[in-house]
Amino acid sequence: MEFTYILSFAIVLIISFLLTPIVAKVSSDLYIVAWPGERHIHKKITPRMGGLAIYTAFLVGCAIFVRGDQQIMAILLGGFVIGTCGVLDDLTELKATTKLFFQIVATLIVVFYGQIRIEHINIPGGFTIDFGILATIITILWIVGITNAVNLIDGMDGLCAGVSSIILATFAMISYMQGRVDIVLLSIILLAAIIGFLFHNFYPASIFMGDTGSLFIGYMIATISLLGFKSSAFLTLGPAIFILAIPILDTFLSIIRRKVKGKAIMAPDKEHLHHTLMYKLNLSQTKTVLIIYMITFYFSQVSYAYILDKKVAFYMLIVAFIVIELFIEKTSMISKKYRPILKVVDSIRVLFKRRQH
């Protein structure tokens, strides 16, 4: 079986690597490009349908190596809907409500045809919370939320592709430990398709993945996480949440920040985590991306620890969230007034100085 994993990875990576420049050429010839502007970091016209190479390579890999049961077929059908949405958005820039419609349709295919739902939560102490009729709504929120969270981090050369690669590699390793061959193959095939593209997308990028790529990758990560960790939601969905900490956190902060500033939730801005690192800490694109890679890798290690020793994972999370909270306050990612920990620190400093005098 291990040979199959290696072979599938190698074949899909080569397909993606060779296909990406072809897609870039066609995209440029058809003027399907990302133009420089106030909302963007890049300074030159860049083809933006690289996600089509990722999607095509992934489908070829699935056709060769994956045995399609009803759940896998549901995920692939939903992926086609999301892929179509991404292509249309790269061509015409769809409204947010239209993209949300496509995402809900894809999710309903997964829920009703694939019978994949977060149906209950098992919590420590032997208690179970059954979601009942809310299971469908919660599953929709999860898939749509993660899809858009991954889409939001696609704002810098190599960022979305690299973070997604770390997430999928972690999914593959955890699933391998649990003997889930189907999930390992899905994760490895998508990972290979993304890495083949990443060779052309890392700074300075010759092509962007566009919404064709970021929406599809986000959707696949969301559905694979449910397929792999749905059996005991609170305890086994935990690793998925940890692995996805960066896109989830960035999305959560974006919602809070826009609410505080009185902006629409879907309104674009340049205050995401990668923007903050780059502009407020004066880092280059490459350094910014590598730092976010390292943070994502740290959370992937938290997911491993969660499976092996939950106490260790808890301590790792505490350290991570204290550091992240201090970073959020120091850089005013939410607002200049939001600094609860720093206010306490300042108060302690004032008291200490008074005692000295």
Helices and strands as residue ranges (DSSP letters): H 2-29, E 33-34, E 46-47, H 51-65, H 70-92, H 96-108, I 109-113, E 120-123, E 127-130, H 134-152, H 159-177, H 181-201, H 210-229, H 233-243, H 245-260, H 273-275, I 276-280, H 285-308, H 310-331, H 340-356
